[in-house]
């Protein structure tokens, strides 16, 4: 976690951009992890839990796409 005084001098990346990068990575990582959880639930024939995880995975993918769009615009000077 960046310190309270870090504004990009150490990382070369402004805090707001660094935070967006972290967010996108966390969303993508979550989507991958949820795939395993979906498969576990399906093997156990627990469709209710599998559906919950599918919805959460879709939300993670959506968050990643929104984050990538925002990050792309900001890194391109927008």
mmCIF file of the N, C-alpha and C atoms, coordinates in Angstrom:
data_MODEL
# 
_entry.id   MODEL 
# 
loop_
_atom_site.group_PDB 
_atom_site.id 
_atom_site.type_symbol 
_atom_site.label_atom_id 
_atom_site.label_alt_id 
_atom_site.label_comp_id 
_atom_site.label_asym_id 
_atom_site.label_entity_id 
_atom_site.label_seq_id 
_atom_site.pdbx_PDB_ins_code 
_atom_site.Cartn_x 
_atom_site.Cartn_y 
_atom_site.Cartn_z 
_atom_site.occupancy 
_atom_site.B_iso_or_equiv 
_atom_site.pdbx_formal_charge 
_atom_site.auth_seq_id 
_atom_site.auth_comp_id 
_atom_site.auth_asym_id 
_atom_site.auth_atom_id 
_atom_site.pdbx_PDB_model_num 
ATOM 1   N N  . UNK A 1 1  ? 0.844   -1.183  0.000   1.00 0.00 ? 1  UNK A N  1 
ATOM 2   C CA . UNK A 1 1  ? 0.000   0.000   0.000   1.00 0.00 ? 1  UNK A CA 1 
ATOM 3   C C  . UNK A 1 1  ? 0.884   1.240   0.000   1.00 0.00 ? 1  UNK A C  1 
ATOM 4   N N  . UNK A 1 2  ? 0.619   2.182   -0.891  1.00 0.00 ? 2  UNK A N  1 
ATOM 5   C CA . UNK A 1 2  ? 1.426   3.398   -0.920  1.00 0.00 ? 2  UNK A CA 1 
ATOM 6   C C  . UNK A 1 2  ? 1.298   4.177   0.388   1.00 0.00 ? 2  UNK A C  1 
ATOM 7   N N  . UNK A 1 3  ? 2.372   4.855   0.717   1.00 0.00 ? 3  UNK A N  1 
ATOM 8   C CA . UNK A 1 3  ? 2.328   5.667   1.937   1.00 0.00 ? 3  UNK A CA 1 
ATOM 9   C C  . UNK A 1 3  ? 1.437   6.876   1.708   1.00 0.00 ? 3  UNK A C  1 
ATOM 10  N N  . UNK A 1 4  ? 1.139   7.573   2.785   1.00 0.00 ? 4  UNK A N  1 
ATOM 11  C CA . UNK A 1 4  ? 0.258   8.732   2.690   1.00 0.00 ? 4  UNK A CA 1 
ATOM 12  C C  . UNK A 1 4  ? 0.900   9.874   1.908   1.00 0.00 ? 4  UNK A C  1 
ATOM 13  N N  . UNK A 1 5  ? 2.213   9.863   1.750   1.00 0.00 ? 5  UNK A N  1 
ATOM 14  C CA . UNK A 1 5  ? 2.883   10.934  1.035   1.00 0.00 ? 5  UNK A CA 1 
ATOM 15  C C  . UNK A 1 5  ? 3.268   10.535  -0.382  1.00 0.00 ? 5  UNK A C  1 
ATOM 16  N N  . UNK A 1 6  ? 3.076   9.293   -0.763  1.00 0.00 ? 6  UNK A N  1 
ATOM 17  C CA . UNK A 1 6  ? 3.441   8.836   -2.103  1.00 0.00 ? 6  UNK A CA 1 
ATOM 18  C C  . UNK A 1 6  ? 2.471   9.425   -3.117  1.00 0.00 ? 6  UNK A C  1 
ATOM 19  N N  . UNK A 1 7  ? 2.994   10.129  -4.092  1.00 0.00 ? 7  UNK A N  1 
ATOM 20  C CA . UNK A 1 7  ? 2.171   10.694  -5.162  1.00 0.00 ? 7  UNK A CA 1 
ATOM 21  C C  . UNK A 1 7  ? 2.723   10.323  -6.523  1.00 0.00 ? 7  UNK A C  1 
ATOM 22  N N  . UNK A 1 8  ? 3.529   9.275   -6.561  1.00 0.00 ? 8  UNK A N  1 
ATOM 23  C CA . UNK A 1 8  ? 4.079   8.807   -7.821  1.00 0.00 ? 8  UNK A CA 1 
ATOM 24  C C  . UNK A 1 8  ? 5.579   8.948   -7.920  1.00 0.00 ? 8  UNK A C  1 
ATOM 25  N N  . UNK A 1 9  ? 6.193   9.621   -6.958  1.00 0.00 ? 9  UNK A N  1 
ATOM 26  C CA . UNK A 1 9  ? 7.643   9.794   -7.005  1.00 0.00 ? 9  UNK A CA 1 
ATOM 27  C C  . UNK A 1 9  ? 8.399   8.485   -6.887  1.00 0.00 ? 9  UNK A C  1 
ATOM 28  N N  . UNK A 1 10 ? 7.919   7.581   -6.071  1.00 0.00 ? 10 UNK A N  1 
ATOM 29  C CA . UNK A 1 10 ? 8.577   6.299   -5.872  1.00 0.00 ? 10 UNK A CA 1 
ATOM 30  C C  . UNK A 1 10 ? 8.213   5.319   -6.977  1.00 0.00 ? 10 UNK A C  1 
ATOM 31  N N  . UNK A 1 11 ? 6.932   5.235   -7.298  1.00 0.00 ? 11 UNK A N  1 
ATOM 32  C CA . UNK A 1 11 ? 6.466   4.245   -8.274  1.00 0.00 ? 11 UNK A CA 1 
ATOM 33  C C  . UNK A 1 11 ? 6.507   4.732   -9.711  1.00 0.00 ? 11 UNK A C  1 
ATOM 34  N N  . UNK A 1 12 ? 6.533   6.038   -9.909  1.00 0.00 ? 12 UNK A N  1 
ATOM 35  C CA . UNK A 1 12 ? 6.446   6.588   -11.252 1.00 0.00 ? 12 UNK A CA 1 
ATOM 36  C C  . UNK A 1 12 ? 5.024   6.614   -11.781 1.00 0.00 ? 12 UNK A C  1 
ATOM 37  N N  . UNK A 1 13 ? 4.079   6.321   -10.912 1.00 0.00 ? 13 UNK A N  1 
ATOM 38  C CA . UNK A 1 13 ? 2.665   6.265   -11.288 1.00 0.00 ? 13 UNK A CA 1 
ATOM 39  C C  . UNK A 1 13 ? 1.861   7.041   -10.263 1.00 0.00 ? 13 UNK A C  1 
ATOM 40  N N  . UNK A 1 14 ? 1.057   7.981   -10.728 1.00 0.00 ? 14 UNK A N  1 
ATOM 41  C CA . UNK A 1 14 ? 0.232   8.753   -9.807  1.00 0.00 ? 14 UNK A CA 1 
ATOM 42  C C  . UNK A 1 14 ? -0.669  7.825   -9.007  1.00 0.00 ? 14 UNK A C  1 
ATOM 43  N N  . UNK A 1 15 ? -0.937  8.207   -7.756  1.00 0.00 ? 15 UNK A N  1 
ATOM 44  C CA . UNK A 1 15 ? -1.750  7.369   -6.876  1.00 0.00 ? 15 UNK A CA 1 
ATOM 45  C C  . UNK A 1 15 ? -3.076  6.975   -7.507  1.00 0.00 ? 15 UNK A C  1 
ATOM 46  N N  . UNK A 1 16 ? -3.773  7.924   -8.122  1.00 0.00 ? 16 UNK A N  1 
ATOM 47  C CA . UNK A 1 16 ? -5.082  7.608   -8.690  1.00 0.00 ? 16 UNK A CA 1 
ATOM 48  C C  . UNK A 1 16 ? -4.961  6.558   -9.793  1.00 0.00 ? 16 UNK A C  1 
ATOM 49  N N  . UNK A 1 17 ? -3.906  6.625   -10.595 1.00 0.00 ? 17 UNK A N  1 
ATOM 50  C CA . UNK A 1 17 ? -3.698  5.624   -11.642 1.00 0.00 ? 17 UNK A CA 1 
ATOM 51  C C  . UNK A 1 17 ? -3.279  4.287   -11.034 1.00 0.00 ? 17 UNK A C  1 
ATOM 52  N N  . UNK A 1 18 ? -2.406  4.353   -10.045 1.00 0.00 ? 18 UNK A N  1 
ATOM 53  C CA . UNK A 1 18 ? -1.987  3.135   -9.338  1.00 0.00 ? 18 UNK A CA 1 
ATOM 54  C C  . UNK A 1 18 ? -3.197  2.440   -8.741  1.00 0.00 ? 18 UNK A C  1 
ATOM 55  N N  . UNK A 1 19 ? -4.092  3.205   -8.142  1.00 0.00 ? 19 UNK A N  1 
ATOM 56  C CA . UNK A 1 19 ? -5.298  2.632   -7.533  1.00 0.00 ? 19 UNK A CA 1 
ATOM 57  C C  . UNK A 1 19 ? -6.184  1.976   -8.574  1.00 0.00 ? 19 UNK A C  1 
ATOM 58  N N  . UNK A 1 20 ? -6.316  2.587   -9.744  1.00 0.00 ? 20 UNK A N  1 
ATOM 59  C CA . UNK A 1 20 ? -7.105  1.988   -10.820 1.00 0.00 ? 20 UNK A CA 1 
ATOM 60  C C  . UNK A 1 20 ? -6.462  0.695   -11.315 1.00 0.00 ? 20 UNK A C  1 
ATOM 61  N N  . UNK A 1 21 ? -5.141  0.703   -11.443 1.00 0.00 ? 21 UNK A N  1 
ATOM 62  C CA . UNK A 1 21 ? -4.428  -0.516  -11.856 1.00 0.00 ? 21 UNK A CA 1 
ATOM 63  C C  . UNK A 1 21 ? -4.692  -1.626  -10.847 1.00 0.00 ? 21 UNK A C  1 
ATOM 64  N N  . UNK A 1 22 ? -4.573  -1.305  -9.558  1.00 0.00 ? 22 UNK A N  1 
ATOM 65  C CA . UNK A 1 22 ? -4.834  -2.296  -8.510  1.00 0.00 ? 22 UNK A CA 1 
ATOM 66  C C  . UNK A 1 22 ? -6.263  -2.813  -8.614  1.00 0.00 ? 22 UNK A C  1 
ATOM 67  N N  . UNK A 1 23 ? -7.217  -1.912  -8.809  1.00 0.00 ? 23 UNK A N  1 
ATOM 68  C CA . UNK A 1 23 ? -8.626  -2.300  -8.864  1.00 0.00 ? 23 UNK A CA 1 
ATOM 69  C C  . UNK A 1 23 ? -8.893  -3.262  -10.022 1.00 0.00 ? 23 UNK A C  1 
ATOM 70  N N  . UNK A 1 24 ? -8.359  -2.948  -11.189 1.00 0.00 ? 24 UNK A N  1 
ATOM 71  C CA . UNK A 1 24 ? -8.560  -3.815  -12.350 1.00 0.00 ? 24 UNK A CA 1 
ATOM 72  C C  . UNK A 1 24 ? -7.958  -5.192  -12.075 1.00 0.00 ? 24 UNK A C  1 
ATOM 73  N N  . UNK A 1 25 ? -6.750  -5.218  -11.529 1.00 0.00 ? 25 UNK A N  1 
ATOM 74  C CA . UNK A 1 25 ? -6.107  -6.502  -11.225 1.00 0.00 ? 25 UNK A CA 1 
ATOM 75  C C  . UNK A 1 25 ? -6.921  -7.291  -10.217 1.00 0.00 ? 25 UNK A C  1 
ATOM 76  N N  . UNK A 1 26 ? -7.443  -6.618  -9.196  1.00 0.00 ? 26 UNK A N  1 
ATOM 77  C CA . UNK A 1 26 ? -8.239  -7.306  -8.174  1.00 0.00 ? 26 UNK A CA 1 
ATOM 78  C C  . UNK A 1 26 ? -9.521  -7.885  -8.782  1.00 0.00 ? 26 UNK A C  1 
ATOM 79  N N  . UNK A 1 27 ? -10.171 -7.135  -9.655  1.00 0.00 ? 27 UNK A N  1 
ATOM 80  C CA . UNK A 1 27 ? -11.388 -7.635  -10.316 1.00 0.00 ? 27 UNK A CA 1 
ATOM 81  C C  . UNK A 1 27 ? -11.085 -8.856  -11.174 1.00 0.00 ? 27 UNK A C  1 
ATOM 82  N N  . UNK A 1 28 ? -10.012 -8.775  -11.960 1.00 0.00 ? 28 UNK A N  1 
ATOM 83  C CA . UNK A 1 28 ? -9.652  -9.898  -12.830 1.00 0.00 ? 28 UNK A CA 1 
ATOM 84  C C  . UNK A 1 28 ? -9.253  -11.127 -12.022 1.00 0.00 ? 28 UNK A C  1 
ATOM 85  N N  . UNK A 1 29 ? -8.498  -10.906 -10.968 1.00 0.00 ? 29 UNK A N  1 
ATOM 86  C CA . UNK A 1 29 ? -8.101  -12.007 -10.098 1.00 0.00 ? 29 UNK A CA 1 
ATOM 87  C C  . UNK A 1 29 ? -9.317  -12.657 -9.450  1.00 0.00 ? 29 UNK A C  1 
ATOM 88  N N  . UNK A 1 30 ? -10.262 -11.835 -9.025  1.00 0.00 ? 30 UNK A N  1 
ATOM 89  C CA . UNK A 1 30 ? -11.484 -12.340 -8.418  1.00 0.00 ? 30 UNK A CA 1 
ATOM 90  C C  . UNK A 1 30 ? -12.287 -13.177 -9.411  1.00 0.00 ? 30 UNK A C  1 
ATOM 91  N N  . UNK A 1 31 ? -12.378 -12.712 -10.667 1.00 0.00 ? 31 UNK A N  1 
ATOM 92  C CA . UNK A 1 31 ? -13.096 -13.463 -11.695 1.00 0.00 ? 31 UNK A CA 1 
ATOM 93  C C  . UNK A 1 31 ? -12.466 -14.841 -11.902 1.00 0.00 ? 31 UNK A C  1 
ATOM 94  N N  . UNK A 1 32 ? -11.140 -14.892 -11.904 1.00 0.00 ? 32 UNK A N  1 
ATOM 95  C CA . UNK A 1 32 ? -10.454 -16.182 -12.048 1.00 0.00 ? 32 UNK A CA 1 
ATOM 96  C C  . UNK A 1 32 ? -10.724 -17.100 -10.856 1.00 0.00 ? 32 UNK A C  1 
ATOM 97  N N  . UNK A 1 33 ? -10.607 -16.565 -9.661  1.00 0.00 ? 33 UNK A N  1 
ATOM 98  C CA . UNK A 1 33 ? -10.830 -17.348 -8.445  1.00 0.00 ? 33 UNK A CA 1 
ATOM 99  C C  . UNK A 1 33 ? -12.262 -17.879 -8.408  1.00 0.00 ? 33 UNK A C  1 
ATOM 100 N N  . UNK A 1 34 ? -13.210 -17.046 -8.795  1.00 0.00 ? 34 UNK A N  1 
ATOM 101 C CA . UNK A 1 34 ? -14.611 -17.463 -8.777  1.00 0.00 ? 34 UNK A CA 1 
ATOM 102 C C  . UNK A 1 34 ? -14.880 -18.603 -9.749  1.00 0.00 ? 34 UNK A C  1 
ATOM 103 N N  . UNK A 1 35 ? -14.110 -18.695 -10.822 1.00 0.00 ? 35 UNK A N  1 
ATOM 104 C CA . UNK A 1 35 ? -14.272 -19.821 -11.754 1.00 0.00 ? 35 UNK A CA 1 
ATOM 105 C C  . UNK A 1 35 ? -14.048 -21.145 -11.031 1.00 0.00 ? 35 UNK A C  1 
ATOM 106 N N  . UNK A 1 36 ? -13.024 -21.196 -10.183 1.00 0.00 ? 36 UNK A N  1 
ATOM 107 C CA . UNK A 1 36 ? -12.778 -22.402 -9.382  1.00 0.00 ? 36 UNK A CA 1 
ATOM 108 C C  . UNK A 1 36 ? -13.941 -22.672 -8.438  1.00 0.00 ? 36 UNK A C  1 
ATOM 109 N N  . UNK A 1 37 ? -14.463 -21.624 -7.827  1.00 0.00 ? 37 UNK A N  1 
ATOM 110 C CA . UNK A 1 37 ? -15.564 -21.780 -6.882  1.00 0.00 ? 37 UNK A CA 1 
ATOM 111 C C  . UNK A 1 37 ? -16.827 -22.256 -7.590  1.00 0.00 ? 37 UNK A C  1 
ATOM 112 N N  . UNK A 1 38 ? -17.056 -21.755 -8.790  1.00 0.00 ? 38 UNK A N  1 
ATOM 113 C CA . UNK A 1 38 ? -18.212 -22.200 -9.583  1.00 0.00 ? 38 UNK A CA 1 
ATOM 114 C C  . UNK A 1 38 ? -18.089 -23.692 -9.878  1.00 0.00 ? 38 UNK A C  1 
ATOM 115 N N  . UNK A 1 39 ? -16.917 -24.096 -10.300 1.00 0.00 ? 39 UNK A N  1 
ATOM 116 C CA . UNK A 1 39 ? -16.697 -25.514 -10.605 1.00 0.00 ? 39 UNK A CA 1 
ATOM 117 C C  . UNK A 1 39 ? -16.874 -26.390 -9.367  1.00 0.00 ? 39 UNK A C  1 
ATOM 118 N N  . UNK A 1 40 ? -16.383 -25.926 -8.222  1.00 0.00 ? 40 UNK A N  1 
ATOM 119 C CA . UNK A 1 40 ? -16.567 -26.668 -6.973  1.00 0.00 ? 40 UNK A CA 1 
ATOM 120 C C  . UNK A 1 40 ? -18.051 -26.834 -6.651  1.00 0.00 ? 40 UNK A C  1 
ATOM 121 N N  . UNK A 1 41 ? -18.808 -25.746 -6.786  1.00 0.00 ? 41 UNK A N  1 
ATOM 122 C CA . UNK A 1 41 ? -20.245 -25.792 -6.495  1.00 0.00 ? 41 UNK A CA 1 
ATOM 123 C C  . UNK A 1 41 ? -20.959 -26.717 -7.473  1.00 0.00 ? 41 UNK A C  1 
ATOM 124 N N  . UNK A 1 42 ? -20.586 -26.660 -8.743  1.00 0.00 ? 42 UNK A N  1 
ATOM 125 C CA . UNK A 1 42 ? -21.214 -27.530 -9.739  1.00 0.00 ? 42 UNK A CA 1 
ATOM 126 C C  . UNK A 1 42 ? -20.907 -28.996 -9.466  1.00 0.00 ? 42 UNK A C  1 
ATOM 127 N N  . UNK A 1 43 ? -19.668 -29.303 -9.062  1.00 0.00 ? 43 UNK A N  1 
ATOM 128 C CA . UNK A 1 43 ? -19.324 -30.690 -8.718  1.00 0.00 ? 43 UNK A CA 1 
ATOM 129 C C  . UNK A 1 43 ? -20.156 -31.191 -7.554  1.00 0.00 ? 43 UNK A C  1 
ATOM 130 N N  . UNK A 1 44 ? -20.497 -30.274 -6.649  1.00 0.00 ? 44 UNK A N  1 
ATOM 131 C CA . UNK A 1 44 ? -21.328 -30.635 -5.495  1.00 0.00 ? 44 UNK A CA 1 
ATOM 132 C C  . UNK A 1 44 ? -22.816 -30.549 -5.813  1.00 0.00 ? 44 UNK A C  1 
ATOM 133 N N  . UNK A 1 45 ? -23.137 -30.219 -7.059  1.00 0.00 ? 45 UNK A N  1 
ATOM 134 C CA . UNK A 1 45 ? -24.531 -30.094 -7.516  1.00 0.00 ? 45 UNK A CA 1 
ATOM 135 C C  . UNK A 1 45 ? -25.296 -29.037 -6.716  1.00 0.00 ? 45 UNK A C  1 
ATOM 136 N N  . UNK A 1 46 ? -24.580 -27.986 -6.307  1.00 0.00 ? 46 UNK A N  1 
ATOM 137 C CA . UNK A 1 46 ? -25.193 -26.883 -5.565  1.00 0.00 ? 46 UNK A CA 1 
ATOM 138 C C  . UNK A 1 46 ? -25.403 -25.723 -6.538  1.00 0.00 ? 46 UNK A C  1 
ATOM 139 N N  . UNK A 1 47 ? -26.499 -25.771 -7.252  1.00 0.00 ? 47 UNK A N  1 
ATOM 140 C CA . UNK A 1 47 ? -26.762 -24.769 -8.289  1.00 0.00 ? 47 UNK A CA 1 
ATOM 141 C C  . UNK A 1 47 ? -26.982 -23.375 -7.711  1.00 0.00 ? 47 UNK A C  1 
ATOM 142 N N  . UNK A 1 48 ? -27.516 -23.304 -6.516  1.00 0.00 ? 48 UNK A N  1 
ATOM 143 C CA . UNK A 1 48 ? -27.761 -22.003 -5.899  1.00 0.00 ? 48 UNK A CA 1 
ATOM 144 C C  . UNK A 1 48 ? -26.448 -21.266 -5.640  1.00 0.00 ? 48 UNK A C  1 
ATOM 145 N N  . UNK A 1 49 ? -25.471 -21.967 -5.086  1.00 0.00 ? 49 UNK A N  1 
ATOM 146 C CA . UNK A 1 49 ? -24.171 -21.355 -4.820  1.00 0.00 ? 49 UNK A CA 1 
ATOM 147 C C  . UNK A 1 49 ? -23.444 -21.076 -6.135  1.00 0.00 ? 49 UNK A C  1 
ATOM 148 N N  . UNK A 1 50 ? -23.536 -21.997 -7.092  1.00 0.00 ? 50 UNK A N  1 
ATOM 149 C CA . UNK A 1 50 ? -22.897 -21.776 -8.392  1.00 0.00 ? 50 UNK A CA 1 
ATOM 150 C C  . UNK A 1 50 ? -23.443 -20.517 -9.054  1.00 0.00 ? 50 UNK A C  1 
ATOM 151 N N  . UNK A 1 51 ? -24.750 -20.321 -8.976  1.00 0.00 ? 51 UNK A N  1 
ATOM 152 C CA . UNK A 1 51 ? -25.359 -19.133 -9.574  1.00 0.00 ? 51 UNK A CA 1 
ATOM 153 C C  . UNK A 1 51 ? -24.907 -17.857 -8.858  1.00 0.00 ? 51 UNK A C  1 
ATOM 154 N N  . UNK A 1 52 ? -24.811 -17.903 -7.549  1.00 0.00 ? 52 UNK A N  1 
ATOM 155 C CA . UNK A 1 52 ? -24.300 -16.753 -6.793  1.00 0.00 ? 52 UNK A CA 1 
ATOM 156 C C  . UNK A 1 52 ? -22.901 -16.384 -7.277  1.00 0.00 ? 52 UNK A C  1 
ATOM 157 N N  . UNK A 1 53 ? -22.044 -17.393 -7.415  1.00 0.00 ? 53 UNK A N  1 
ATOM 158 C CA . UNK A 1 53 ? -20.675 -17.142 -7.852  1.00 0.00 ? 53 UNK A CA 1 
ATOM 159 C C  . UNK A 1 53 ? -20.624 -16.673 -9.299  1.00 0.00 ? 53 UNK A C  1 
ATOM 160 N N  . UNK A 1 54 ? -21.524 -17.161 -10.146 1.00 0.00 ? 54 UNK A N  1 
ATOM 161 C CA . UNK A 1 54 ? -21.576 -16.684 -11.536 1.00 0.00 ? 54 UNK A CA 1 
ATOM 162 C C  . UNK A 1 54 ? -21.931 -15.195 -11.581 1.00 0.00 ? 54 UNK A C  1 
ATOM 163 N N  . UNK A 1 55 ? -22.886 -14.800 -10.759 1.00 0.00 ? 55 UNK A N  1 
ATOM 164 C CA . UNK A 1 55 ? -23.271 -13.389 -10.701 1.00 0.00 ? 55 UNK A CA 1 
ATOM 165 C C  . UNK A 1 55 ? -22.118 -12.540 -10.187 1.00 0.00 ? 55 UNK A C  1 
ATOM 166 N N  . UNK A 1 56 ? -21.437 -13.022 -9.159  1.00 0.00 ? 56 UNK A N  1 
ATOM 167 C CA . UNK A 1 56 ? -20.293 -12.289 -8.616  1.00 0.00 ? 56 UNK A CA 1 
ATOM 168 C C  . UNK A 1 56 ? -19.181 -12.195 -9.657  1.00 0.00 ? 56 UNK A C  1 
ATOM 169 N N  . UNK A 1 57 ? -18.986 -13.268 -10.414 1.00 0.00 ? 57 UNK A N  1 
ATOM 170 C CA . UNK A 1 57 ? -17.964 -13.266 -11.455 1.00 0.00 ? 57 UNK A CA 1 
ATOM 171 C C  . UNK A 1 57 ? -18.313 -12.244 -12.544 1.00 0.00 ? 57 UNK A C  1 
ATOM 172 N N  . UNK A 1 58 ? -19.569 -12.185 -12.925 1.00 0.00 ? 58 UNK A N  1 
ATOM 173 C CA . UNK A 1 58 ? -20.006 -11.209 -13.929 1.00 0.00 ? 58 UNK A CA 1 
ATOM 174 C C  . UNK A 1 58 ? -19.777 -9.787  -13.425 1.00 0.00 ? 58 UNK A C  1 
ATOM 175 N N  . UNK A 1 59 ? -20.053 -9.554  -12.154 1.00 0.00 ? 59 UNK A N  1 
ATOM 176 C CA . UNK A 1 59 ? -19.821 -8.232  -11.565 1.00 0.00 ? 59 UNK A CA 1 
ATOM 177 C C  . UNK A 1 59 ? -18.327 -7.893  -11.567 1.00 0.00 ? 59 UNK A C  1 
ATOM 178 N N  . UNK A 1 60 ? -17.489 -8.885  -11.278 1.00 0.00 ? 60 UNK A N  1 
ATOM 179 C CA . UNK A 1 60 ? -16.043 -8.658  -11.290 1.00 0.00 ? 60 UNK A CA 1 
ATOM 180 C C  . UNK A 1 60 ? -15.564 -8.332  -12.697 1.00 0.00 ? 60 UNK A C  1 
ATOM 181 N N  . UNK A 1 61 ? -16.075 -9.051  -13.683 1.00 0.00 ? 61 UNK A N  1 
ATOM 182 C CA . UNK A 1 61 ? -15.698 -8.756  -15.072 1.00 0.00 ? 61 UNK A CA 1 
ATOM 183 C C  . UNK A 1 61 ? -16.139 -7.349  -15.466 1.00 0.00 ? 61 UNK A C  1 
ATOM 184 N N  . UNK A 1 62 ? -17.347 -6.983  -15.064 1.00 0.00 ? 62 UNK A N  1 
ATOM 185 C CA . UNK A 1 62 ? -17.868 -5.647  -15.383 1.00 0.00 ? 62 UNK A CA 1 
ATOM 186 C C  . UNK A 1 62 ? -16.994 -4.583  -14.725 1.00 0.00 ? 62 UNK A C  1 
ATOM 187 N N  . UNK A 1 63 ? -16.648 -4.778  -13.475 1.00 0.00 ? 63 UNK A N  1 
ATOM 188 C CA . UNK A 1 63 ? -15.783 -3.834  -12.776 1.00 0.00 ? 63 UNK A CA 1 
ATOM 189 C C  . UNK A 1 63 ? -14.436 -3.696  -13.468 1.00 0.00 ? 63 UNK A C  1 
ATOM 190 N N  . UNK A 1 64 ? -13.881 -4.812  -13.913 1.00 0.00 ? 64 UNK A N  1 
ATOM 191 C CA . UNK A 1 64 ? -12.596 -4.775  -14.614 1.00 0.00 ? 64 UNK A CA 1 
ATOM 192 C C  . UNK A 1 64 ? -12.716 -3.998  -15.916 1.00 0.00 ? 64 UNK A C  1 
ATOM 193 N N  . UNK A 1 65 ? -13.793 -4.225  -16.658 1.00 0.00 ? 65 UNK A N  1 
ATOM 194 C CA . UNK A 1 65 ? -13.977 -3.514  -17.932 1.00 0.00 ? 65 UNK A CA 1 
ATOM 195 C C  . UNK A 1 65 ? -14.129 -2.018  -17.720 1.00 0.00 ? 65 UNK A C  1 
ATOM 196 N N  . UNK A 1 66 ? -14.904 -1.633  -16.724 1.00 0.00 ? 66 UNK A N  1 
ATOM 197 C CA . UNK A 1 66 ? -15.067 -0.206  -16.419 1.00 0.00 ? 66 UNK A CA 1 
ATOM 198 C C  . UNK A 1 66 ? -13.730 0.389   -15.991 1.00 0.00 ? 66 UNK A C  1 
ATOM 199 N N  . UNK A 1 67 ? -13.022 -0.322  -15.125 1.00 0.00 ? 67 UNK A N  1 
ATOM 200 C CA . UNK A 1 67 ? -11.719 0.150   -14.662 1.00 0.00 ? 67 UNK A CA 1 
ATOM 201 C C  . UNK A 1 67 ? -10.725 0.284   -15.799 1.00 0.00 ? 67 UNK A C  1 
ATOM 202 N N  . UNK A 1 68 ? -10.699 -0.684  -16.714 1.00 0.00 ? 68 UNK A N  1 
ATOM 203 C CA . UNK A 1 68 ? -9.784  -0.614  -17.857 1.00 0.00 ? 68 UNK A CA 1 
ATOM 204 C C  . UNK A 1 68 ? -10.109 0.588   -18.735 1.00 0.00 ? 68 UNK A C  1 
ATOM 205 N N  . UNK A 1 69 ? -11.390 0.840   -18.931 1.00 0.00 ? 69 UNK A N  1 
ATOM 206 C CA . UNK A 1 69 ? -11.800 1.984   -19.752 1.00 0.00 ? 69 UNK A CA 1 
ATOM 207 C C  . UNK A 1 69 ? -11.331 3.294   -19.114 1.00 0.00 ? 69 UNK A C  1 
ATOM 208 N N  . UNK A 1 70 ? -11.556 3.429   -17.819 1.00 0.00 ? 70 UNK A N  1 
ATOM 209 C CA . UNK A 1 70 ? -11.118 4.640   -17.114 1.00 0.00 ? 70 UNK A CA 1 
ATOM 210 C C  . UNK A 1 70 ? -9.601  4.774   -17.139 1.00 0.00 ? 70 UNK A C  1 
ATOM 211 N N  . UNK A 1 71 ? -8.920  3.679   -16.900 1.00 0.00 ? 71 UNK A N  1 
ATOM 212 C CA . UNK A 1 71 ? -7.456  3.706   -16.893 1.00 0.00 ? 71 UNK A CA 1 
ATOM 213 C C  . UNK A 1 71 ? -6.914  4.065   -18.267 1.00 0.00 ? 71 UNK A C  1 
ATOM 214 N N  . UNK A 1 72 ? -7.489  3.463   -19.300 1.00 0.00 ? 72 UNK A N  1 
ATOM 215 C CA . UNK A 1 72 ? -7.054  3.757   -20.670 1.00 0.00 ? 72 UNK A CA 1 
ATOM 216 C C  . UNK A 1 72 ? -7.184  5.259   -20.959 1.00 0.00 ? 72 UNK A C  1 
ATOM 217 N N  . UNK A 1 73 ? -8.314  5.837   -20.599 1.00 0.00 ? 73 UNK A N  1 
ATOM 218 C CA . UNK A 1 73 ? -8.546  7.259   -20.860 1.00 0.00 ? 73 UNK A CA 1 
ATOM 219 C C  . UNK A 1 73 ? -7.549  8.121   -20.100 1.00 0.00 ? 73 UNK A C  1 
ATOM 220 N N  . UNK A 1 74 ? -7.271  7.777   -18.867 1.00 0.00 ? 74 UNK A N  1 
ATOM 221 C CA . UNK A 1 74 ? -6.379  8.592   -18.058 1.00 0.00 ? 74 UNK A CA 1 
ATOM 222 C C  . UNK A 1 74 ? -4.931  8.460   -18.519 1.00 0.00 ? 74 UNK A C  1 
ATOM 223 N N  . UNK A 1 75 ? -4.523  7.268   -18.913 1.00 0.00 ? 75 UNK A N  1 
ATOM 224 C CA . UNK A 1 75 ? -3.141  7.083   -19.364 1.00 0.00 ? 75 UNK A CA 1 
ATOM 225 C C  . UNK A 1 75 ? -2.923  7.686   -20.743 1.00 0.00 ? 75 UNK A C  1 
ATOM 226 N N  . UNK A 1 76 ? -3.994  7.881   -21.480 1.00 0.00 ? 76 UNK A N  1 
ATOM 227 C CA . UNK A 1 76 ? -3.905  8.538   -22.786 1.00 0.00 ? 76 UNK A CA 1 
ATOM 228 C C  . UNK A 1 76 ? -4.103  10.040  -22.682 1.00 0.00 ? 76 UNK A C  1 
ATOM 229 N N  . UNK A 1 77 ? -4.100  10.556  -21.456 1.00 0.00 ? 77 UNK A N  1 
ATOM 230 C CA . UNK A 1 77 ? -4.212  11.991  -21.243 1.00 0.00 ? 77 UNK A CA 1 
ATOM 231 C C  . UNK A 1 77 ? -5.623  12.511  -21.104 1.00 0.00 ? 77 UNK A C  1 
ATOM 232 N N  . UNK A 1 78 ? -6.616  11.598  -20.994 1.00 0.00 ? 78 UNK A N  1 
ATOM 233 C CA . UNK A 1 78 ? -8.008  12.032  -20.902 1.00 0.00 ? 78 UNK A CA 1 
ATOM 234 C C  . UNK A 1 78 ? -8.460  12.361  -19.531 1.00 0.00 ? 78 UNK A C  1 
# 
